Amino acid sequence: MINGSRAIQLELSKAAQYAALDAAGIRTPHTVPALGREAVLAAARRFDGAFITKHNRGGKGLGVRLFEHGEALAEWLDGPDYDPPVDGVLLLQEYIRAPAPFIIRTEFVGGCFLYAVRVDTSEGFELCPAEACAVDAARPLFEILPDFTSPLLDQYRQFLSVNRIQVAGIEFIVDAAGHAYTYDINTNTNYNPAAEAEVGISGMDALAGYLGGELAKRLYGGAMSVAA
């Protein structure tokens, strides 16, 4: 089984993601889950500075909002633009201010690091790399970083191994003090073909090669090689 029940569990609950990351010793932004309007507003009072909201079950950055204070959150909750989370749980999360408007997304296939992509966040929080998620932007939002290294990579590899996840994209942001905060695990990850074309790499090819190799092991005991 590739990306089995544990991967699905973490994909369907960001609260579960943060609990698992914290247990692994991987730094995450301070996050408070809340169910219901009053609990959400009470959670907002636990933040000294700006915070964001995100749905416990959500994707593509949809529904992520930045608030400087609780009063603005209350107006949003009572306004026409509020779209309740499908499971009712809203996460309030410490807003990490990066010195430059970008985050890093690391891709893993077969539990091995494939590449890192720099994602421009100046256009907002909708950061899905897939072509179907494309938003109009003045410049490319995704840039693969050749020869990327980080101490986080070993932590991520260990995390994926412990949680029996073979394929994932993991995102982090670095604050002005140089501290990295991991904030999202995508176990149904997507790739950006335009960025990949710039450096001659393909996540889908790597995935096909990995799956083909796993199939060959089971059918032929590893005797057949499968090219990516």
Backbone bond lengths (Angstrom), bond angles and torsions (degrees), N, CA, C in turn:
res aa  C-N    CA-C-N  psi(-1)  N-CA   C-N-CA  omega(-1)  CA-C   N-CA-C  phi
1 M - - - 1.462 - - 1.526 109.22 -
2 I 1.317 116.26 126.00 1.462 121.63 176.61 1.527 108.01 -100.25
3 N 1.342 116.92 128.83 1.465 121.50 -178.08 1.530 110.41 50.57
4 G 1.312 115.00 67.52 1.458 121.79 -176.30 1.509 114.39 -81.01
5 S 1.325 116.41 -146.33 1.466 121.54 -170.19 1.525 112.84 -62.62
6 R 1.329 117.70 -35.20 1.472 119.24 179.55 1.525 110.58 -66.24
7 A 1.314 117.04 -40.82 1.469 120.13 177.02 1.521 110.49 -61.22
8 I 1.326 116.80 -42.20 1.463 120.53 179.01 1.518 110.65 -64.01
9 Q 1.337 117.04 -41.18 1.459 120.81 179.33 1.523 111.01 -59.03
10 L 1.324 116.33 -46.13 1.458 119.75 -178.61 1.526 111.69 -71.99
11 E 1.317 117.23 -30.93 1.463 120.29 178.27 1.523 111.04 -67.81
12 L 1.332 116.97 -33.20 1.465 121.18 -174.68 1.521 113.63 -90.80
13 S 1.324 117.79 -2.80 1.462 119.64 -179.49 1.519 110.52 -146.85
14 K 1.323 115.58 108.85 1.458 118.84 176.20 1.517 111.04 -67.36
15 A 1.342 117.12 -31.43 1.469 120.05 176.22 1.525 110.17 -60.73
16 A 1.330 117.07 -40.89 1.463 120.88 177.09 1.527 110.92 -65.95
17 Q 1.336 116.89 -36.84 1.461 120.62 176.43 1.521 111.03 -58.04
18 Y 1.331 116.50 -49.79 1.466 120.40 -176.54 1.521 111.18 -65.60
19 A 1.328 117.11 -38.05 1.460 119.92 177.66 1.527 110.38 -62.59
20 A 1.344 116.94 -42.61 1.460 120.97 -179.77 1.525 111.28 -68.05
21 L 1.327 117.40 -41.10 1.462 120.74 178.69 1.524 110.96 -64.76
22 D 1.332 116.37 -43.34 1.466 120.02 178.55 1.527 110.53 -61.65
23 A 1.334 116.84 -41.95 1.463 120.84 179.76 1.528 111.49 -62.84
24 A 1.337 116.53 -28.63 1.463 121.52 179.84 1.527 112.18 -86.18
25 G 1.329 117.16 0.10 1.459 120.28 179.86 1.514 114.10 78.26
26 I 1.325 117.34 20.02 1.463 122.47 178.57 1.530 108.59 -96.58
27 R 1.325 116.59 123.98 1.466 120.79 -175.39 1.526 111.22 -65.56
28 T 1.328 116.03 132.60 1.462 123.16 176.26 1.525 109.20 -127.48
29 P 1.321 118.33 158.90 1.465 119.64 173.77 1.534 110.02 -65.87
30 H 1.320 116.34 146.80 1.464 120.44 176.20 1.526 108.64 -58.00
31 T 1.335 116.12 124.19 1.466 121.53 -173.26 1.523 109.71 -133.68
32 V 1.349 115.59 135.91 1.463 121.24 179.57 1.524 108.82 -125.68
33 P 1.336 118.90 118.46 1.466 120.64 174.34 1.524 110.08 -81.49
34 A 1.325 116.90 145.60 1.462 120.78 -179.46 1.522 109.47 -145.70
35 L 1.330 114.93 142.47 1.458 121.92 -179.95 1.524 108.80 -120.82
36 G 1.334 116.62 112.87 1.461 120.47 179.77 1.521 112.10 99.60
37 R 1.325 115.08 153.11 1.467 121.52 -172.92 1.521 112.41 -57.76
38 E 1.325 118.33 -49.05 1.460 120.54 -175.85 1.520 111.25 -65.68
39 A 1.323 116.91 -38.22 1.461 119.90 177.99 1.522 110.92 -66.64
40 V 1.333 117.16 -36.77 1.465 121.01 177.93 1.528 110.50 -63.71
41 L 1.324 117.09 -46.01 1.466 120.38 -179.41 1.523 110.91 -66.93
42 A 1.331 116.87 -36.09 1.459 119.66 176.78 1.523 110.59 -65.41
43 A 1.338 116.43 -39.42 1.463 120.44 178.14 1.520 110.88 -63.44
44 A 1.335 117.13 -36.78 1.464 120.87 -179.54 1.517 111.52 -61.62
45 R 1.325 117.30 -31.15 1.460 120.79 -178.74 1.526 112.01 -72.10
46 R 1.313 116.81 -9.14 1.466 120.79 178.87 1.529 112.69 -86.23
47 F 1.322 116.93 -2.61 1.465 121.43 -179.80 1.528 109.99 -105.59
48 D 1.336 115.67 131.34 1.461 120.64 179.01 1.523 112.30 -79.45
49 G 1.329 116.38 -30.88 1.457 120.36 -177.70 1.511 111.83 -123.45
50 A 1.320 115.27 -153.41 1.460 120.78 -177.97 1.524 110.60 -67.37
51 F 1.321 115.34 152.01 1.456 121.39 178.94 1.518 108.64 -145.83
52 I 1.325 115.40 162.96 1.453 120.82 175.08 1.522 108.89 -117.94
53 T 1.319 115.11 159.61 1.457 120.72 171.55 1.522 108.19 -113.69
54 K 1.307 115.16 149.20 1.461 120.44 173.61 1.514 108.19 -150.68
55 H 1.311 115.71 151.30 1.455 120.54 178.11 1.521 109.86 -74.23
56 N 1.333 116.22 139.45 1.457 119.72 177.57 1.525 110.59 -60.45
57 R 1.313 116.78 -36.55 1.464 122.19 174.54 1.528 107.56 -117.92
58 G 1.314 114.85 104.05 1.465 119.26 -178.38 1.512 109.64 -167.07
59 G 1.320 116.45 168.20 1.456 120.50 -179.36 1.514 111.47 -150.37
60 K 1.331 115.22 168.29 1.466 124.11 176.93 1.523 113.06 66.15
61 G 1.328 117.95 8.73 1.457 119.60 -177.68 1.512 113.48 81.05
62 L 1.337 117.08 3.16 1.459 119.92 -179.62 1.520 109.76 -66.59
63 G 1.315 116.28 136.27 1.452 121.01 178.83 1.515 114.65 86.49
64 V 1.331 118.36 -3.42 1.459 120.65 178.62 1.535 108.81 -79.13
65 R 1.323 115.51 127.78 1.464 121.27 -177.35 1.523 109.82 -132.28
66 L 1.313 115.89 146.04 1.458 122.41 177.10 1.518 109.29 -104.45
67 F 1.338 116.11 132.49 1.460 121.62 178.72 1.524 109.43 -130.44
68 E 1.314 115.21 138.55 1.462 120.55 176.90 1.522 111.34 -88.82
69 H 1.346 117.41 -20.44 1.458 120.56 -179.10 1.531 109.81 -160.00
70 G 1.321 116.01 167.06 1.446 121.97 -175.27 1.509 114.74 -68.16
71 E 1.340 117.19 -28.13 1.461 119.41 -179.35 1.526 111.17 -62.92
72 A 1.321 116.50 -40.55 1.462 120.30 178.60 1.529 110.22 -65.93
73 L 1.329 116.58 -35.52 1.466 120.45 177.47 1.527 110.33 -63.71
74 A 1.324 117.36 -43.22 1.462 121.09 -179.60 1.523 110.72 -61.46
75 E 1.319 117.42 -40.73 1.464 121.17 178.58 1.524 110.63 -63.11
76 W 1.331 116.57 -40.74 1.462 120.39 179.90 1.526 111.25 -66.12
77 L 1.339 116.38 -43.58 1.458 120.05 179.92 1.525 111.91 -60.45
78 D 1.309 116.53 -32.35 1.466 120.98 -177.86 1.520 112.88 -93.19
79 G 1.330 117.28 -3.00 1.456 121.03 -175.36 1.517 113.66 -95.31
80 P 1.326 116.48 175.74 1.475 121.31 -176.06 1.516 114.28 -75.03
81 D 1.335 118.57 -15.45 1.467 121.11 -177.04 1.526 112.95 -86.31
82 Y 1.322 117.16 -8.64 1.470 119.03 -177.85 1.520 110.60 -74.82
83 D 1.325 115.81 124.91 1.466 122.77 178.39 1.525 107.51 -114.67
84 P 1.323 119.57 106.21 1.464 121.50 -174.36 1.524 111.99 -59.79
85 P 1.328 117.72 145.15 1.475 121.16 175.88 1.523 110.33 -61.67
86 V 1.320 116.35 149.89 1.461 120.41 -177.29 1.522 111.71 -63.69
87 D 1.343 118.14 -30.94 1.463 120.54 178.42 1.523 111.87 -102.03
88 G 1.333 116.83 6.16 1.459 121.06 177.75 1.512 114.76 82.37
89 V 1.327 118.17 -9.34 1.462 121.44 -174.82 1.531 110.23 -95.08
90 L 1.327 115.28 123.79 1.463 121.54 176.21 1.523 107.97 -110.14
91 L 1.329 116.23 134.92 1.454 120.56 177.46 1.518 109.85 -100.28
92 L 1.319 116.54 132.20 1.455 122.07 171.21 1.516 107.11 -105.91
93 Q 1.318 116.06 130.67 1.459 120.18 -170.85 1.514 111.37 -135.93
94 E 1.309 115.08 137.12 1.457 122.41 174.53 1.534 109.97 -50.17
95 Y 1.328 116.40 130.97 1.461 120.12 178.95 1.522 109.23 -85.76
96 I 1.325 116.40 118.59 1.461 121.67 179.09 1.523 108.79 -90.32
97 R 1.314 115.94 117.66 1.472 120.74 179.74 1.519 109.32 -90.00
98 A 1.308 116.12 111.05 1.460 121.27 179.04 1.528 109.18 -86.42
99 P 1.327 118.16 148.33 1.464 120.07 178.71 1.517 113.35 -67.13
100 A 1.323 117.08 -21.89 1.466 122.16 175.68 1.528 107.29 -133.88
101 P 1.345 117.38 149.41 1.465 119.81 -173.31 1.529 113.60 -79.80
102 F 1.338 115.99 73.86 1.455 118.40 174.49 1.525 110.03 -156.37
103 I 1.327 114.89 159.95 1.457 122.39 172.62 1.531 106.99 -126.45
104 I 1.328 116.04 169.59 1.457 121.57 178.50 1.528 108.36 -116.87
105 R 1.313 115.43 131.69 1.464 122.00 176.02 1.523 108.07 -114.99
106 T 1.308 117.63 125.15 1.462 122.30 179.98 1.523 109.07 -106.36
107 E 1.320 116.45 134.46 1.461 121.58 -178.26 1.532 110.46 -108.57
108 F 1.330 114.88 136.33 1.454 121.87 179.13 1.525 109.65 -126.69
109 V 1.311 116.10 135.75 1.466 122.53 175.64 1.521 107.59 -131.00
110 G 1.326 116.49 128.24 1.456 120.30 -176.14 1.517 112.31 63.92
111 G 1.322 116.37 26.89 1.455 120.70 -178.83 1.513 114.02 77.75
112 C 1.336 117.60 0.07 1.466 122.81 -178.14 1.529 110.49 -106.68
113 F 1.316 115.99 142.93 1.458 121.01 178.53 1.520 110.48 -65.68
114 L 1.329 116.38 129.41 1.462 121.92 179.82 1.523 111.06 -100.98
115 Y 1.326 117.04 -57.79 1.467 121.62 176.28 1.517 109.91 -165.76
116 A 1.331 114.41 168.98 1.458 121.63 174.26 1.518 108.38 -117.13
117 V 1.315 115.74 144.09 1.456 120.52 179.20 1.526 108.93 -125.58
118 R 1.304 114.53 133.09 1.467 121.78 176.50 1.521 107.70 -87.31
119 V 1.332 116.85 125.87 1.458 121.90 -175.00 1.527 109.39 -115.06
120 D 1.309 116.17 120.94 1.465 122.34 178.60 1.526 108.85 -72.79
121 T 1.329 117.23 124.11 1.463 122.09 -179.03 1.522 113.51 -104.21
122 S 1.328 116.72 7.87 1.459 118.78 -176.21 1.516 112.97 -67.48
123 E 1.350 117.27 -17.86 1.459 120.66 179.41 1.530 112.62 -91.21
124 G 1.346 117.43 -2.81 1.458 119.53 179.42 1.512 112.47 127.70
125 F 1.336 115.62 -164.10 1.461 121.68 -172.12 1.522 113.88 -95.93
126 E 1.321 119.20 -4.31 1.460 120.94 -177.76 1.526 108.50 -84.17
127 L 1.340 115.52 95.33 1.457 121.55 -167.84 1.523 113.86 -114.83
128 C 1.316 118.06 18.08 1.458 121.25 177.91 1.525 109.61 -61.54
129 P 1.352 119.03 127.16 1.467 120.42 -176.38 1.525 115.40 -81.33
130 A 1.332 118.12 -14.17 1.462 120.49 -174.32 1.523 111.60 -65.00
131 E 1.340 116.10 151.35 1.464 120.63 179.46 1.525 111.60 -58.93
132 A 1.329 117.28 -35.13 1.462 121.20 -178.87 1.514 112.22 -66.75
133 C 1.341 117.18 -18.67 1.464 121.36 -179.37 1.523 112.16 -98.01
134 A 1.307 117.70 4.63 1.459 121.60 -171.93 1.527 111.77 -56.63
135 V 1.339 115.15 136.49 1.456 121.70 175.56 1.527 108.02 -116.99
136 D 1.331 116.43 153.44 1.453 119.91 177.42 1.519 109.76 -67.27
137 A 1.321 117.09 127.80 1.457 121.69 -179.01 1.511 108.98 -144.95
138 A 1.335 115.25 152.12 1.463 120.52 -177.68 1.524 111.84 -73.27
139 R 1.321 117.38 -19.22 1.466 121.74 -178.55 1.513 108.52 -149.14
140 P 1.333 118.11 164.44 1.461 120.11 178.30 1.525 110.96 -60.46
141 L 1.316 116.05 136.77 1.460 120.55 -177.64 1.522 112.96 -91.89
142 F 1.351 117.02 -15.60 1.464 120.80 -173.95 1.519 110.49 -121.94
143 E 1.334 115.99 130.06 1.465 121.74 179.53 1.520 109.27 -138.64
144 I 1.322 117.16 118.08 1.459 121.19 178.76 1.529 109.35 -73.96
145 L 1.335 115.70 136.62 1.460 121.97 -176.31 1.527 109.76 -101.00
146 P 1.322 118.17 106.81 1.472 120.16 178.98 1.529 110.65 -64.33
147 D 1.317 116.19 144.83 1.472 122.35 174.43 1.528 112.61 58.61
148 F 1.327 116.87 32.69 1.467 119.99 179.52 1.527 110.52 -67.56
149 T 1.326 116.51 135.22 1.460 121.89 174.69 1.525 109.09 -134.00
150 S 1.306 116.14 150.60 1.465 122.33 177.43 1.519 108.47 -168.04
151 P 1.337 117.86 143.89 1.467 120.23 173.89 1.531 112.14 -59.93
152 L 1.338 116.86 -21.89 1.460 120.26 179.46 1.525 112.34 -63.71
153 L 1.318 117.51 -27.80 1.459 119.57 -174.78 1.525 111.72 -61.04
154 D 1.321 117.28 -41.62 1.466 119.82 177.60 1.524 110.54 -65.22
155 Q 1.330 116.55 -39.65 1.463 119.80 177.93 1.522 111.10 -63.91
156 Y 1.320 115.91 -41.15 1.466 119.88 179.92 1.528 111.14 -66.20
157 R 1.329 116.86 -42.52 1.473 119.71 178.86 1.526 110.38 -60.27
158 Q 1.316 116.16 -43.56 1.462 119.77 179.27 1.525 110.96 -65.64
159 F 1.324 116.13 -41.84 1.468 120.77 179.17 1.530 110.72 -59.87
160 L 1.316 116.78 -46.90 1.462 120.38 -179.56 1.513 111.47 -64.03
161 S 1.326 117.31 -39.58 1.455 120.68 179.17 1.527 111.11 -63.73
162 V 1.327 116.88 -47.19 1.466 121.12 -178.81 1.522 111.04 -62.26
163 N 1.343 116.21 -36.04 1.465 120.25 -177.08 1.525 113.27 -93.82
164 R 1.319 116.72 8.20 1.464 122.95 175.41 1.538 111.51 56.42
165 I 1.334 114.49 46.40 1.463 121.81 177.94 1.529 107.43 -114.33
166 Q 1.315 116.37 123.91 1.465 120.39 -177.11 1.525 113.41 -97.99
167 V 1.323 117.09 -30.89 1.466 121.07 -175.45 1.525 108.57 -128.99
168 A 1.340 116.73 125.39 1.464 119.41 -177.27 1.513 110.96 -164.50
169 G 1.327 114.77 156.66 1.453 122.61 166.99 1.521 106.82 -116.23
170 I 1.324 117.66 130.09 1.464 121.96 -178.20 1.529 107.85 -122.08
171 E 1.332 116.19 131.02 1.458 121.32 -174.01 1.527 111.58 -112.61
172 F 1.336 115.31 142.34 1.462 119.60 175.41 1.526 109.98 -142.58
173 I 1.322 114.70 161.72 1.456 122.62 179.33 1.523 108.03 -131.50
174 V 1.327 117.20 147.43 1.460 122.17 -178.30 1.523 108.73 -114.61
175 D 1.345 116.63 129.54 1.458 120.01 -178.73 1.530 110.69 -85.72
176 A 1.322 116.28 -178.25 1.465 121.41 -175.54 1.524 112.26 -64.79
177 A 1.320 117.30 -24.14 1.465 121.13 179.55 1.524 112.46 -86.82
178 G 1.343 116.81 -1.36 1.454 120.50 179.36 1.508 114.62 88.87
179 H 1.338 118.14 9.50 1.457 121.73 178.34 1.527 110.00 -84.79
180 A 1.321 116.44 131.20 1.466 121.62 179.25 1.518 110.10 -94.94
181 Y 1.328 115.83 133.57 1.458 122.96 178.78 1.527 108.81 -120.28
182 T 1.311 116.50 120.68 1.457 121.46 177.02 1.518 108.53 -86.62
183 Y 1.326 116.84 129.44 1.462 118.21 -172.18 1.531 114.64 -131.50
184 D 1.326 119.33 -3.68 1.461 118.08 179.49 1.523 111.14 -158.71
185 I 1.336 114.83 138.86 1.460 122.43 173.07 1.520 107.33 -119.96
186 N 1.312 116.80 125.02 1.462 121.83 179.25 1.522 108.74 -111.65
187 T 1.330 116.33 105.46 1.465 118.69 -179.93 1.524 111.99 -92.64
188 N 1.324 116.94 0.42 1.474 121.33 168.68 1.525 107.51 -119.22
189 T 1.334 114.73 51.10 1.459 122.30 -168.74 1.530 112.85 -60.69
190 N 1.339 114.81 154.16 1.468 123.53 175.80 1.517 109.23 -120.96
191 Y 1.325 115.78 161.94 1.458 121.19 -179.93 1.525 109.69 -123.44
192 N 1.329 115.17 154.10 1.460 120.40 179.67 1.529 109.00 -104.02
193 P 1.336 118.10 106.06 1.467 120.37 -173.70 1.521 113.43 -64.84
194 A 1.337 117.99 -30.57 1.467 119.87 -179.62 1.527 110.40 -66.25
195 A 1.324 116.73 -45.08 1.465 120.27 178.03 1.525 110.77 -65.91
196 E 1.326 116.94 -39.43 1.463 120.28 179.54 1.519 111.67 -64.62
197 A 1.325 116.51 -37.61 1.462 120.23 -179.05 1.525 111.65 -62.72
198 E 1.325 116.93 -29.75 1.465 121.07 -178.94 1.523 112.25 -65.58
199 V 1.343 116.59 -28.09 1.464 119.81 -176.97 1.526 112.55 -118.06
200 G 1.336 117.62 3.72 1.456 121.22 175.75 1.516 114.28 69.43
201 I 1.326 116.27 42.69 1.461 120.83 178.05 1.518 108.49 -132.82
202 S 1.328 116.84 151.76 1.459 120.59 -178.63 1.522 110.25 -137.23
203 G 1.320 115.62 117.34 1.450 119.92 176.00 1.517 111.80 -63.53
204 M 1.331 117.09 -38.71 1.456 120.22 -179.71 1.525 111.40 -66.34
205 D 1.346 117.22 -38.40 1.460 119.83 176.09 1.524 110.94 -63.86
206 A 1.334 115.81 -42.60 1.460 119.82 179.15 1.524 110.53 -63.27
207 L 1.327 116.38 -40.24 1.460 120.79 179.17 1.530 111.06 -65.82
208 A 1.346 116.11 -43.95 1.464 119.96 178.95 1.524 110.79 -62.06
209 G 1.342 116.41 -41.87 1.454 120.12 178.84 1.520 111.76 -63.54
210 Y 1.327 116.46 -40.77 1.464 120.12 178.93 1.524 111.12 -65.21
211 L 1.333 116.89 -47.59 1.462 120.07 -179.50 1.526 111.20 -64.56
212 G 1.333 116.23 -39.67 1.458 119.27 177.87 1.516 111.55 -63.74
213 G 1.328 116.37 -38.87 1.456 120.03 177.88 1.513 112.48 -65.41
214 E 1.334 116.24 -40.11 1.465 119.79 178.02 1.536 110.90 -65.52
215 L 1.328 116.22 -38.64 1.468 120.05 177.59 1.533 110.66 -64.66
216 A 1.330 115.81 -42.38 1.460 119.80 -179.79 1.523 111.41 -62.41
217 K 1.329 117.12 -37.66 1.465 120.49 178.90 1.526 110.89 -60.05
218 R 1.329 114.90 -39.76 1.461 119.19 -175.93 1.530 112.15 -80.01
219 L 1.326 115.75 -32.09 1.461 118.61 -178.40 1.526 112.95 -86.80
220 Y 1.336 115.21 -36.28 1.466 119.19 -171.92 1.525 113.04 -125.48
221 G 1.328 116.32 10.28 1.465 118.89 179.37 1.496 113.42 64.84
222 G 1.346 116.53 27.42 1.457 121.11 177.70 1.503 114.19 82.92
223 A 1.335 117.63 5.57 1.473 120.78 -177.12 1.512 112.45 -74.37
224 M 1.340 117.17 -22.05 1.469 120.34 -177.10 1.512 109.29 -102.31
225 S 1.321 117.46 129.99 1.460 120.51 176.99 1.513 109.02 -90.09
226 V 1.334 115.04 145.40 1.462 121.01 -179.41 1.508 108.31 -123.81
227 A 1.318 117.41 119.91 1.458 121.10 -179.70 1.505 110.89 -79.33
228 A 1.333 115.97 147.20 1.467 120.63 177.40 1.507 109.71 -77.07
